[in-house]
Amino acid sequence: SLCKACAASHVRRLARRLRTARVMRKRIYIAAAFLLVVFTVSPPSLRSQTRTDFTRTTLSRMDVLSRAALFERTIADAALKEGVDPHILWTIAYSETRFRPWLTSPKNAQGLMQFIPATAARFGLADPYEPNSSIHAAARYVKYLGRPFDRRLEYVLPAYNAGEGTVLAYLEGRTIRSQGKLINPS
C-alpha cells in the first residue's frame, strides 16, 4: 500500500514514460511511413549514369529527384561495397539534405549525408561537402550501426541522426546529458 503522495508520484512517472514511448513510437511510424513511400514511390531506379560536375546554383535549381539521380550510381556502388541497402542511403540523403551537398545544419552537421566533424573523422571522411566520399562514409557508418542495433531500421536511422549513444540510452532507459540538455529524462 502506497501513501497518496507516493501513488501520485508513481502515476506521474508512468504517464511520463507513456508519453516518451508514444513520442518514440510516433517517430518510428513516421520513419516507417517515409521508407514505405521511398520503396513504393521509389527514387528513379539505381541505374548507371555519366557523372557530370554541377555548380551549387545549377543543383539548387533542380528538383529533388533530378538531384538524387546524380548520386544514384555512387549510392549503389557504396551500398554494394559495404553490404547495405541502397534505399537506406537514399533515404538518409533525402531526409537530411534533399540531396543538397553544400548544407550545414545548426548542429554543424555538414554535407550531403550530414556528418558532424567527429563522426566524419571516425569514418575517414576528410571533406563532408564532397558528396561521393560522403556517401561512401555514410555506407560505412550505416554498416557499423547495423551491428549494435541488429540491422533494425527503426534504430539505425535515429542513431544515424541523433547518435548511437542517444538511441542506446533510450533503449536501456538511461538518462544522458548532451550539450547541456537532458535526454531521456524518465
N, C-alpha and C positions, 0 to 999 in steps of 0.2 A: 504494500500500500504506500502510495506516494502522497506527500503533502500537496496542497493546491498549487503552491509556487513551483514545486519540482515538476508536477504534472504539466503545468502551463509551459514551463521551460522546455520540457521534453516535446510537447506538441509543437512549439515554435521551431525547435531543431529539426523535427521530422518534416515540417512544412518547408523549411529552407532546403532540405535535401531533395524533397519532391520538386521544388521549383528548379533547382540545379539540374536534376535529372531530366525535367521537361525541356529545359533550355538545350542541354546536350542532345537529347533525342530530336528536338526540332532542327538543330544544326545538322545532325546526321541525315534526317529526312530531306533537308534542303540539298545537301551534297549528293544524296542518292538520286533525288529528282533531277539534279543537274546532270549527273552521269547518265541517267536514263535518256535525257534529251540528247546528250552527246552521242550515245550509242545508237539511238533510233533515228534522230535527225541527221546525226553524224557530220563530222567535218568532211570536206571533199576527201575522196579515197587517198590513202597514203601511196602516192604514185611518184615515180621519178620525175624530176623537173630539172631544168637547167637553172642553176643559181646565178642570179644577177644581183649586183650591188645596187641598193636603193638608198636614197638620201632620207633623212628623217622627214623632210617635207613631203616627199613622194609617198612614204609609208603612211604618214598621218592623213593623207587624202584618200587612202584606200579603205574599203570596208574591211571589217574584221576577218571575214572568210578569205578574202584575197590576200591579206597579210598572213593569215595562217597557212595558206597554200605555199608561201615562200619558204616556210620552215618544215614542211612535211617530210621531205627527204631526210633531213637531219634528225628529226624526231624518230622516224622509222629506223634509221641507222643506229642511233643511240639506244633505242629500246631493244633492238636485236642484240647489240653488243653486250648490254647489261642484263638481258633477260627479263625485262619489264614490259608491261603492256603499253604500246604507244599511245593509246587513248588516255592513259593516266597523265603522260607528259603533255599531251594536247590540252587536257582539262586544266592542268596547272598553269600552262602558259595563257590559256584563255581567261581563267578566273583571276589570275594575278595581274595581268597587264593588257589583256585583249591583243596580245602579240605586238606590243609596242616596246622594243628593246631599250629605249632611252629613258624609261621611267625610273624614278627613285621615290620610294614610299616615305611617309612621315617618320617611319621607324628605321630609315636608312637601308631598306631592302632595295637592291639595285638590279637593273637589267631585266631582260625578258622573263627570266624564271625567278626573279626577286630574291636574290641571295643577300643575307646580311654579311658583312665582311668576314666575321669569324667562321661562318658556315662555308663561305666561298673558299677560305683558306684550308679548311678541313678537307674539302673535296677537290683541291688542286686547281681552283678557278682563279686565274690571275686577273682577268678583266670581265666582271659580270655583265658589262654592257656589250660584249662580243657575243652575239646570240648563239652561234654554233657551239662554242665551248661551254656556254651557259646551259644549253640543252643537254650536252654530254655530262656535265657535272650534276645536273638535276636527275638524270637517269641513275647515276651512281648513288645519289642521296636517296632516291626512291627505293632502290635496291637495298641500301643499308637500312632504311626504315621498315622494310618488309620483314626483317628478322625479328626485332623486338615486338612487333605488332602482328606477327603471324600472317603477314600479307593481307590483313583486313583493311580494306579501303576506308572504312569508317573511322579508322585510327591513323592510317598512313597519311591521308590528306590533311586532317587537322594538325598532325605532327609536322608535316612539311610547312604548314602555315604558321603555327604557333610555337614550334619546337618540340622535340620529343620529350623533354623534361616536363613540360606543361601537361601533355597528354598522359604520361606515365603517372604524374602526381594525381591527376584526376582519377585514373583507373585504380590507383592504390588508396584513394581517399585522403591524400596528404595535402596540406596547405603549403604553398610556396610563395615567396616574395620575388617579384620581378620588377625592376625599375621603380621601386617604391610602392608598387601596387600589390595588394594581397590577392592571390589567385587561389581558387577553390576554398573559400573561407569556411565552408561547412563540410 
